Amino acid sequence: MVDYSKFDGIADSDEETTEPIELGTTREAGNALFKQKKYAAAIATYSALLDDADDDEKALLLCNRSACLLAVDNVLQASRDAKQATALKPQSAKAWYRFATAELKRKSYKNARIAAAKAHALDDSAATRALLKKCKAAGAELYGEKVKAPRPSPTHVEAQARDAQLALERLRRMARDAADGKDAALQDAHGMCVYFTKLACNKADFREMIFPGEPPQRFDDNDLPGTLCEFLNDERYASSIKKRWPSVLRKAHTVLVGAKKQGEDAGETMPPEVERVLWPQIVAEAYAREFQECAHEGTTESVVELPSSVEALPRQACRALSLDADADTWGGVGCVVPNYLGKDWHAAVADDVARL
């Protein structure tokens, strides 16, 4: 195991040197000079020893000389020495650490990040983790929005398709419970789920809002679904509904975050139990605003394929804000401070939901 506590120095041994060391005879002599901050003498010592050293020893000498060069702000040569050390001894975590440090100081953040990642892979430690984190943060700060988001992997696409299916299944249950008068949360949503509840509970409203202008005969002949429950269970519209999951998720997430920020500005924090109540209502209402378009696509197109790629979602959204768990386990990004606005949160969020 490499002792990374020595990365900020140059010593490669725990042995303490008590006797005076003659300049230019050993690597330990150079180490002692470095500790005394006699950097020029240390550089000369390491340089004199390079010609007769084998590859492993030469890699150590170059690492140590790189540290001296960094100390005197000769960053370019320090980077060259460290890079040469990695070539001589690719499995040396210390060499990669030195190279990452030099590249970071040169503001070559991509090389620094790659080198730091290799050092961390060779030996996990607090020092390598800290350096890797520092390299990543420096690059992100420099490039900001220019940093390209990683392309979603096939597993990410599959996960989104799964979440979309789970969202549809939960919508079906919510619509059925609302129609049967079983969902007390929807019935007492303080203006949150007005549109969704109206569609689920009133057949005439559903037909007028989702299929405006259609003659009653089409519903009587089962050519078109006559209720929200029938609509959500009709496979003609399922693909279109699932396709809208990323957009709905983003809208709902924006509403929730905005409401929490309003509370924070007022000195209040939304507790998890309030968020667990609000989140499914926000999602349902956001989805309800999409149903008319889904109906149009379902009646004019035979098949609506799911997208082959996924849109970039809020980092916490896929896991924390999906609908794949029971209401009691929805975690979201809620805070845990017990003081909150109570039902006032409903009114604050309802205002944003109404603008979806």
Residue pairs with C-beta under 8 A, 6 or more apart in sequence:
1 123
2 93
2 94
2 122
2 123
2 125
3 14
4 93
4 97
4 123
4 125
4 126
4 127
4 128
5 127
6 12
6 94
7 94
7 97
7 98
7 101
7 127
8 127
9 31
9 34
9 35
9 67
10 30
10 31
10 34
10 42
10 63
10 64
10 67
10 68
11 31
11 35
12 27
12 31
12 60
12 64
12 94
13 28
15 28
17 28
17 31
17 32
21 28
21 29
21 32
21 33
22 29
23 29
23 33
23 41
23 44
23 45
24 44
24 45
24 48
24 49
25 45
26 49
27 45
27 46
27 49
27 57
27 60
27 61
27 64
29 45
30 42
30 45
30 46
30 49
30 61
30 64
30 65
30 68
31 42
31 64
33 39
33 41
33 42
33 45
34 42
34 64
34 67
34 68
34 71
37 71
39 68
39 71
39 72
40 72
42 64
42 65
42 68
43 65
43 68
43 69
43 72
46 61
46 62
46 64
46 65
46 68
47 65
49 57
49 61
50 58
50 61
50 62
53 61
55 88
55 89
56 88
56 89
58 85
58 88
59 85
59 88
59 89
59 92
59 95
60 85
60 94
62 81
62 82
62 84
62 85
62 88
62 95
63 81
63 82
63 85
63 92
63 94
63 95
63 98
65 81
66 78
66 79
66 81
66 82
66 85
66 98
66 99
66 102
67 78
67 98
69 75
69 77
69 78
69 81
70 78
70 101
70 102
70 105
75 102
75 105
75 106
76 106
78 98
78 102
78 105
79 99
79 102
79 103
79 106
79 108
81 98
82 95
82 98
82 99
82 101
82 102
83 99
85 92
85 95
85 98
85 99
86 92
86 95
86 96
86 99
86 115
88 95
89 95
91 122
92 122
93 118
93 119
93 122
93 123
93 128
94 119
96 115
96 116
96 118
96 119
96 122
97 115
97 116
97 119
97 127
97 128
97 131
99 111
99 115
100 111
100 112
100 113
100 115
100 116
100 119
100 131
100 132
100 135
101 112
101 131
103 109
103 111
103 112
103 115
104 112
104 116
104 131
104 134
104 135
104 138
106 112
107 138
107 142
109 135
109 138
109 139
109 142
109 143
110 139
112 135
112 138
112 139
113 132
113 135
113 136
113 139
116 128
116 131
116 132
116 134
116 135
117 132
119 128
119 131
119 132
120 128
120 129
120 131
120 132
139 147
140 147
149 312
151 309
152 160
152 309
152 310
156 310
157 307
157 308
157 309
157 310
159 318
160 245
160 246
160 310
160 318
161 242
161 306
162 324
163 245
163 318
163 322
163 323
163 324
164 242
164 243
164 245
164 306
165 242
166 322
166 323
166 324
167 242
167 245
167 248
167 283
167 287
167 322
167 323
168 232
168 238
168 241
168 242
170 280
170 323
171 232
171 241
171 284
171 287
172 229
172 232
172 233
174 183
174 186
174 196
174 200
174 280
174 284
175 196
175 199
175 200
175 228
175 229
175 232
176 229
177 183
177 186
178 186
178 187
178 193
178 196
178 197
178 200
178 201
179 200
179 201
179 227
179 228
179 229
181 187
181 201
185 277
185 280
185 281
186 193
186 196
186 197
186 200
186 281
186 284
187 197
189 197
189 281
189 346
189 350
190 343
190 346
190 347
190 350
191 346
191 347
191 350
191 354
192 278
192 281
192 282
192 285
192 346
192 349
192 350
192 353
193 281
193 284
193 285
193 288
194 285
195 285
195 288
195 289
196 281
196 284
196 285
196 287
196 288
198 205
198 206
198 209
199 205
199 206
199 209
199 210
199 228
199 288
199 291
200 206
200 227
200 228
200 229
203 226
203 227
206 226
206 227
206 228
206 231
207 214
207 216
207 219
207 226
209 291
209 292
210 228
210 231
210 291
210 292
210 295
211 218
211 219
211 224
211 295
212 292
214 224
218 224
219 225
219 226
224 299
225 231
225 233
225 234
225 237
228 291
231 237
231 291
231 295
232 241
234 298
236 298
236 299
237 294
237 295
237 297
237 298
239 298
239 303
239 304
239 305
239 306
240 293
240 294
240 297
240 298
240 304
241 287
241 290
241 291
241 294
242 306
243 304
243 305
243 306
243 307
244 287
244 290
244 293
244 294
246 310
246 311
246 313
247 290
247 311
248 283
248 286
248 287
248 290
249 283
249 313
249 317
249 321
249 322
250 311
250 313
250 314
250 317
251 286
251 356
252 279
252 282
252 283
252 286
252 321
253 313
253 314
253 317
253 321
255 282
255 286
255 349
255 352
255 353
255 356
256 275
256 278
256 279
256 282
256 321
256 332
256 333
256 349
257 333
258 352
259 270
259 278
259 345
259 348
259 349
259 352
260 269
260 270
260 275
260 333
260 334
260 335
262 348
263 269
263 270
263 340
263 341
263 345
263 348
266 341
268 339
268 340
268 341
269 335
269 337
269 339
269 340
270 334
270 335
270 340
270 341
270 345
271 334
271 335
271 336
271 337
271 338
271 340
272 331
272 332
272 334
272 335
272 336
274 334
274 340
274 342
274 345
275 330
275 332
275 333
275 334
276 327
276 328
276 330
276 332
276 334
278 345
278 346
278 349
279 321
279 330
279 332
280 323
280 327
280 330
281 353
282 349
282 353
283 323
285 353
285 356
286 353
286 356
289 356
297 304
298 304
314 321
316 333
320 331
320 332
320 333
321 332
321 333
341 348
